Amino acid sequence: MVTHGNARLGFDASEREYCQRLQADPELDSLVTRGFRANVGPVNVTHARALRDEDGRFLGMVAIALDLEFFSQWLARVGTGRVDSLAIEDDQQMLLARYPPFPQAIGQLFDDPNMNDFFASDERFRVHPPARSPLDQKHRYWGTRKVEGTPYTIILGIDRANWLADWYRLAWLAVSGWTLIMVLGFIALRNYLRLLEGRSALQQQARTDPLTGIANRSYFTALAEREIARAQRTQGWIALLLLDVDRFKTINDTHGHHVGDRALKTFAACCSRVTRAEDVVGRWGGDEFVVLISQDQTAALGLAERLLKEIRTAKVLNDQGEPLSLNASIGLACSRADHSLDLEALLHQADLAMLKMKRSGRGRIGTPPASGADPAD
C-alpha cells in the first residue's frame, strides 16, 4: 500500500510485478522495473528496495519512480551529434525515451523480431543490419546495448560513415548516465532505510520497559485506552489483572538488585508466554505488572490461574546457582463496557481486589469487594 510520495496514497501495489518479485525472492534486495503505467496515469520506471525483518520476512518496500519525460529530457541534453537517433527501450519493447523527440511514441509497445531475438539472447551488444525505423520510416544502421542490472537497452540509429565512433561515445555516455541514476537511487533508498531504522529504534525505546522488554506504563496506558474504547463501541467485556511479585523486597535485600532484575525479567516472560497476541501486557512500575483482555470475568479468572501456574513453575537462579521460587498476588477487575468506563476505574477496582486478598494471605487471586465495602474492614 502506497503511504508516501506524490502517488495516489492508499494504492495497493501488491499486484505490481516488482512487489511480487521482492516478496517471492528473499535473496532479492532491489530491482529496476520495466516501464509501467502508474496509478496516477503516466508511464513510470521504478527502482524498488525490499524492507525485511531480521528473519528475512518481507515487510514492505521503498521505491523511487521516474516518469518517462525525465529520460526524454535527459537524452535531449545529451544530444546525438551526427547520430540520427538515440532511444531507450525495455525488454518488452516499450519505448521509454527517444532523441530526436517523438512524443506520441513514448510509452508505446513495438514488435520487432530482431529486438525480440536480441532480448532473448545472452549478448550484451549487437550490430543490426540496415533497417527501416517504425517511427519515421528512415533506413539506418542499428546498434543495441543492454544496460547491465536493468531491463533496458540503448538503441542507436546512425549513418554508415560515423556510426562506429559515435556509438561507442554515446553508448558509454548513456550507460554512465544510467549507472549514475541507479547509484543515486540506491543512496537515496539506503538513507531512507537508515532514517526508518532510527525512527523505529526511538519508537521502541519510547514504548518498552528497558528491563523487561514489555510495554512501559505510558504505552500500556495508550493501548489499554484504545481497547477500552473499542469494547465500548461493541458493548463487550473488558478485564484487567494487576499482578504483584510476592516478597520482591526480600529477593532484592537477600540476593542483590541484579538477581531482583533477573526475577522481574522472568516474571514478565511468564506473562508474555501465557497471554495472547491481542492481550495488552505491561510493567506498571516497580514489581507491579498489568494485563488487559477483552473477555469476561470467567475468562479473566482462567487467565489469572494460568499465570499463577506459569509463575510458580518458573525458576530464577541466584549467584550461587540456587533456584529461587516466584509467586504472585493478582487483583482482578472486570466490567461490561456498555456504560462509562476508564482505565483508572479498572485499576482502582483491581487494587481493591488485591488489598482484600492480601489481608488473608498472598499468592492468590482477588476479586473486587462488594460495592460500598471498605477494603480496610
C-alpha positions as CSV (number, residue, x, y, z in Angstrom):
1,M,0.0,0.0,0.0
2,V,1.4,3.4,-1.0
3,T,1.9,5.6,2.1
4,H,4.2,8.4,1.0
5,G,5.1,10.4,-2.1
6,N,3.1,12.1,-4.8
7,A,1.4,8.9,-6.0
8,R,-2.2,8.1,-5.0
9,L,-1.9,7.3,-1.3
10,G,-3.6,4.0,-0.3
11,F,-3.0,2.4,-3.7
12,D,-2.5,-1.3,-3.3
13,A,0.8,-2.1,-5.1
14,S,0.8,-5.9,-4.2
15,E,-0.1,-6.8,-7.8
16,R,2.8,-4.9,-9.3
17,E,5.5,-7.2,-10.7
18,Y,8.3,-5.5,-8.6
19,C,6.3,-6.0,-5.4
20,Q,5.6,-9.7,-6.1
21,R,9.2,-10.4,-7.1
22,L,10.6,-8.8,-4.0
23,Q,8.1,-10.8,-1.8
24,A,8.8,-14.1,-3.7
25,D,12.6,-14.0,-3.6
26,P,14.1,-13.4,-0.1
27,E,17.6,-13.1,-1.8
28,L,16.4,-10.2,-4.0
29,D,17.1,-6.9,-2.2
30,S,16.3,-4.4,-5.0
31,L,15.3,-4.3,-8.7
32,V,14.6,-1.9,-11.5
33,T,11.3,-2.2,-13.3
34,R,10.2,-2.1,-16.9
35,G,8.0,0.7,-17.9
36,F,4.5,0.5,-16.5
37,R,1.5,2.8,-16.1
38,A,1.5,4.4,-12.7
39,N,-1.7,4.6,-10.6
40,V,-1.9,8.4,-11.3
41,G,-1.7,8.0,-15.1
42,P,1.8,8.5,-16.6
43,V,4.2,5.6,-17.5
44,N,7.0,5.3,-15.0
45,V,10.0,3.2,-14.3
46,T,10.8,2.4,-10.7
47,H,13.8,1.4,-8.6
48,A,12.4,-0.6,-5.6
49,R,14.2,-1.9,-2.5
50,A,12.7,-4.5,-0.1
51,L,12.3,-3.9,3.7
52,R,12.8,-7.2,5.6
53,D,12.9,-8.1,9.3
54,E,15.8,-9.9,10.9
55,D,14.4,-13.3,9.7
56,G,14.2,-12.1,6.1
57,R,10.4,-11.8,6.1
58,F,9.1,-9.2,3.6
59,L,7.6,-6.2,5.5
60,G,7.2,-3.7,2.6
61,M,9.4,-1.7,0.3
62,V,10.6,1.8,-0.6
63,A,10.8,2.9,-4.2
64,I,11.8,5.8,-6.4
65,A,9.7,6.3,-9.5
66,L,10.8,8.4,-12.6
67,D,8.4,9.3,-15.4
68,L,9.5,8.9,-19.0
69,E,9.6,12.7,-19.6
70,F,12.7,12.8,-17.4
71,F,14.6,10.4,-19.7
72,S,13.5,12.2,-22.9
73,Q,14.8,15.4,-21.4
74,W,18.0,13.7,-20.4
75,L,18.5,12.4,-23.9
76,A,17.8,15.8,-25.4
77,R,20.5,17.3,-23.2
78,V,23.0,14.6,-24.2
79,G,22.4,15.2,-27.9
80,T,23.3,12.8,-30.7
81,G,25.7,14.8,-32.8
82,R,25.9,13.1,-36.2
83,V,23.9,10.1,-34.9
84,D,20.4,10.1,-36.4
85,S,18.6,8.7,-33.4
86,L,19.1,7.5,-29.8
87,A,16.4,5.6,-27.9
88,I,15.9,3.5,-24.8
89,E,13.6,0.5,-24.7
90,D,12.8,-2.0,-22.0
91,D,12.7,-5.8,-22.7
92,Q,9.0,-5.7,-23.5
93,Q,9.9,-3.3,-26.3
94,M,8.3,-0.3,-24.7
95,L,9.9,2.9,-25.9
96,L,11.0,4.9,-22.8
97,A,12.8,7.8,-24.4
98,R,14.0,9.0,-27.9
99,Y,16.0,11.7,-29.5
100,P,15.0,13.5,-31.7
101,P,11.8,13.6,-29.7
102,F,8.8,11.5,-30.9
103,P,6.3,12.2,-28.0
104,Q,3.4,10.2,-29.4
105,A,5.5,7.0,-29.4
106,I,6.8,7.3,-25.8
107,G,5.3,4.5,-23.7
108,Q,4.1,2.5,-26.7
109,L,5.0,-1.2,-27.3
110,F,6.6,-2.3,-30.5
111,D,7.1,-5.8,-32.0
112,D,10.4,-6.1,-33.8
113,P,11.6,-9.7,-34.4
114,N,15.3,-8.6,-34.4
115,M,14.9,-6.9,-31.0
116,N,13.0,-9.9,-29.6
117,D,15.9,-12.2,-30.6
118,F,18.4,-9.8,-29.0
119,F,16.5,-9.6,-25.7
120,A,16.3,-13.4,-25.6
121,S,20.0,-13.8,-26.2
122,D,22.9,-13.6,-23.8
123,E,24.5,-10.9,-25.9
124,R,25.2,-7.5,-24.3
125,F,25.9,-5.7,-27.6
126,R,24.7,-6.3,-31.2
127,V,25.0,-4.5,-34.5
128,H,22.0,-5.0,-36.7
129,P,21.8,-4.7,-40.5
130,P,20.2,-1.6,-42.0
131,A,16.5,-1.5,-41.4
132,R,13.6,1.0,-41.7
133,S,12.6,2.7,-38.4
134,P,9.0,2.0,-37.4
135,L,8.7,5.6,-36.3
136,D,9.9,7.8,-39.1
137,Q,10.5,5.1,-41.8
138,K,14.1,6.1,-42.3
139,H,16.8,3.4,-43.1
140,R,19.6,3.3,-40.6
141,Y,22.3,1.1,-39.2
142,W,21.4,0.0,-35.7
143,G,23.4,-0.8,-32.7
144,T,21.9,-2.1,-29.4
145,R,23.5,-2.4,-26.0
146,K,21.9,-3.8,-22.8
147,V,22.3,-1.8,-19.6
148,E,23.6,-4.3,-17.0
149,G,21.4,-4.9,-14.0
150,T,18.3,-3.4,-15.6
151,P,15.7,-4.5,-18.2
152,Y,16.8,-1.6,-20.5
153,T,18.5,-1.5,-23.9
154,I,20.0,1.6,-25.6
155,I,19.3,1.7,-29.4
156,L,21.3,3.9,-31.8
157,G,20.5,4.5,-35.4
158,I,23.4,6.1,-37.3
159,D,24.7,6.8,-40.8
160,R,27.4,4.5,-42.3
161,A,30.3,6.9,-42.1
162,N,30.1,7.8,-38.4
163,W,28.2,5.0,-36.7
164,L,31.0,3.2,-35.0
165,A,32.8,6.1,-33.4
166,D,29.6,7.8,-32.2
167,W,28.2,4.5,-31.0
168,Y,31.0,3.9,-28.5
169,R,30.9,7.5,-27.3
170,L,27.2,7.8,-26.8
171,A,26.6,4.2,-25.6
172,W,29.1,4.6,-22.8
173,L,27.8,8.0,-22.0
174,A,24.3,6.6,-21.7
175,V,25.5,3.6,-19.7
176,S,27.4,6.0,-17.4
177,G,24.3,8.2,-17.0
178,W,22.1,5.3,-16.1
179,T,24.7,4.0,-13.7
180,L,24.7,7.4,-12.0
181,I,20.9,7.3,-11.8
182,M,21.0,3.9,-10.2
183,V,23.7,4.8,-7.8
184,L,21.9,8.0,-6.7
185,G,18.7,6.0,-6.3
186,F,20.5,3.4,-4.2
187,I,22.0,6.1,-2.0
188,A,18.6,7.7,-1.5
189,L,17.0,4.4,-0.6
190,R,19.8,3.5,1.8
191,N,19.5,6.8,3.6
192,Y,15.7,6.5,3.8
193,L,16.1,3.0,5.3
194,R,18.5,4.3,7.9
195,L,16.0,7.0,8.7
196,L,13.3,4.4,9.1
197,E,15.5,2.2,11.3
198,G,16.4,5.2,13.5
199,R,12.7,6.1,13.9
200,S,11.8,2.5,14.7
201,A,14.5,2.3,17.4
202,L,13.4,5.5,19.0
203,Q,9.8,4.4,19.0
204,Q,10.8,1.1,20.5
205,Q,12.7,2.8,23.3
206,A,9.8,5.1,24.0
207,R,7.3,2.3,24.2
208,T,9.1,-0.5,26.1
209,D,10.3,-1.0,29.6
210,P,14.1,-1.2,29.2
211,L,14.5,-4.0,31.8
212,T,11.7,-6.5,30.8
213,G,11.1,-5.6,27.1
214,I,7.3,-5.4,27.5
215,A,5.2,-2.2,27.3
216,N,6.1,0.5,29.7
217,R,3.4,2.4,31.7
218,S,2.7,5.1,29.2
219,Y,2.5,2.8,26.2
220,F,0.3,0.3,28.1
221,T,-2.0,3.2,29.0
222,A,-2.3,4.2,25.4
223,L,-3.0,0.6,24.2
224,A,-5.4,-0.1,27.1
225,E,-7.4,3.1,26.4
226,R,-7.7,2.1,22.8
227,E,-9.0,-1.4,23.7
228,I,-11.5,0.1,26.2
229,A,-12.8,2.5,23.6
230,R,-13.2,-0.5,21.2
231,A,-15.1,-2.5,23.8
232,Q,-17.4,0.4,24.5
233,R,-18.3,0.6,20.8
234,T,-19.1,-3.1,20.7
235,Q,-20.5,-3.2,24.3
236,G,-18.1,-6.1,25.0
237,W,-16.3,-7.2,28.2
238,I,-13.0,-5.8,29.4
239,A,-10.9,-7.2,32.2
240,L,-7.8,-6.0,34.0
241,L,-5.3,-8.1,36.0
242,L,-3.0,-6.3,38.4
243,L,0.0,-8.6,39.4
244,D,2.4,-8.1,42.2
245,V,5.6,-10.1,42.7
246,D,5.3,-11.6,46.1
247,R,8.2,-10.8,48.6
248,F,10.2,-9.0,45.9
249,K,11.9,-6.8,48.5
250,T,13.2,-9.9,50.2
251,I,14.7,-11.1,47.0
252,N,16.4,-7.7,46.4
253,D,17.7,-7.4,50.0
254,T,18.9,-11.0,50.3
255,H,20.4,-11.6,46.8
256,G,21.0,-8.2,45.4
257,H,19.3,-6.0,42.9
258,H,20.8,-7.8,39.9
259,V,19.0,-11.0,41.0
260,G,15.9,-8.9,41.5
261,D,16.2,-7.7,38.0
262,R,16.5,-11.3,36.8
263,A,13.3,-12.1,38.7
264,L,11.4,-9.3,37.0
265,K,12.6,-10.4,33.6
266,T,11.4,-13.9,34.3
267,F,8.1,-12.7,35.7
268,A,7.5,-10.6,32.5
269,A,8.4,-13.5,30.3
270,C,5.8,-15.7,32.1
271,C,3.1,-13.1,31.4
272,S,4.1,-12.8,27.8
273,R,4.0,-16.6,27.3
274,V,0.6,-17.1,28.8
275,T,-1.3,-14.2,27.2
276,R,-2.4,-13.9,23.6
277,A,-1.1,-11.6,21.0
278,E,-4.2,-9.4,21.2
279,D,-3.9,-9.0,25.0
280,V,-2.1,-6.0,26.4
281,V,0.8,-6.7,28.8
282,G,2.9,-4.0,30.6
283,R,5.0,-3.2,33.6
284,W,3.1,-0.7,35.7
285,G,6.1,0.1,37.9
286,G,8.5,-1.5,40.4
287,D,7.3,-5.1,40.9
288,E,3.7,-4.4,39.6
289,F,2.6,-5.7,36.2
290,V,-0.8,-5.3,34.4
291,V,-2.7,-7.3,31.8
292,L,-5.8,-6.1,29.9
293,I,-8.0,-8.5,28.0
294,S,-11.3,-8.1,26.1
295,Q,-13.1,-11.0,27.9
296,D,-15.5,-11.6,30.7
297,Q,-14.7,-12.5,34.3
298,T,-14.7,-16.2,33.8
299,A,-12.1,-16.0,31.1
300,A,-10.1,-13.5,33.2
301,L,-10.1,-15.9,36.2
302,G,-8.9,-18.7,33.9
303,L,-6.1,-16.5,32.6
304,A,-5.1,-15.5,36.2
305,E,-4.9,-19.1,37.2
306,R,-2.7,-20.0,34.2
307,L,-0.5,-17.0,35.1
308,L,-0.1,-18.2,38.7
309,K,0.8,-21.7,37.5
310,E,3.4,-20.4,35.0
311,I,5.0,-18.0,37.5
312,R,5.2,-20.7,40.2
313,T,6.9,-23.2,37.9
314,A,9.5,-20.6,36.7
315,K,12.9,-20.6,38.4
316,V,15.3,-17.8,39.0
317,L,18.9,-18.6,39.9
318,N,20.9,-16.6,42.4
319,D,24.6,-16.0,42.2
320,Q,25.3,-19.5,43.7
321,G,23.2,-21.2,41.1
322,E,20.5,-22.0,43.5
323,P,16.9,-21.7,42.3
324,L,14.5,-19.1,43.8
325,S,10.8,-19.6,43.6
326,L,8.5,-16.9,42.3
327,N,4.9,-16.3,43.3
328,A,2.4,-13.5,42.6
329,S,-0.7,-11.9,44.0
330,I,-3.3,-10.9,41.4
331,G,-6.1,-8.4,41.7
332,L,-8.9,-8.7,39.1
333,A,-11.4,-6.2,37.8
334,C,-14.0,-6.8,35.1
335,S,-16.8,-4.9,33.6
336,R,-19.1,-4.9,30.6
337,A,-18.3,-1.8,28.6
338,D,-21.9,-0.7,27.9
339,H,-21.5,2.3,30.2
340,S,-18.9,4.8,31.1
341,L,-15.6,3.1,31.8
342,D,-12.0,4.1,32.0
343,L,-8.6,2.6,32.8
344,E,-8.3,4.5,36.1
345,A,-11.6,2.9,37.4
346,L,-10.4,-0.6,36.4
347,L,-7.1,-0.1,38.1
348,H,-8.8,1.1,41.3
349,Q,-11.1,-1.9,41.3
350,A,-8.2,-4.3,40.7
351,D,-6.2,-2.6,43.5
352,L,-9.2,-3.0,45.9
353,A,-9.3,-6.7,44.9
354,M,-5.7,-7.2,45.7
355,L,-5.9,-5.4,49.1
356,K,-8.9,-7.6,50.0
357,M,-7.0,-10.8,49.1
358,K,-3.7,-9.8,50.8
359,R,-5.5,-9.4,54.2
360,S,-5.8,-13.2,54.2
361,G,-2.5,-14.1,52.5
362,R,-0.6,-13.9,49.3
363,G,-0.2,-15.9,46.1
364,R,-3.9,-15.9,45.2
365,I,-6.4,-14.2,43.0
366,G,-8.6,-11.4,44.4
367,T,-11.8,-10.0,43.0
368,P,-13.3,-6.6,43.9
369,P,-15.2,-6.2,47.2
370,A,-18.9,-5.6,47.1
371,S,-19.9,-2.0,46.2
372,G,-19.5,0.3,49.1
373,A,-17.3,-2.0,51.1
374,D,-14.2,-0.7,52.8
375,P,-11.1,-2.7,51.9
376,A,-9.6,-2.0,55.3
377,D,-12.5,-3.8,57.1
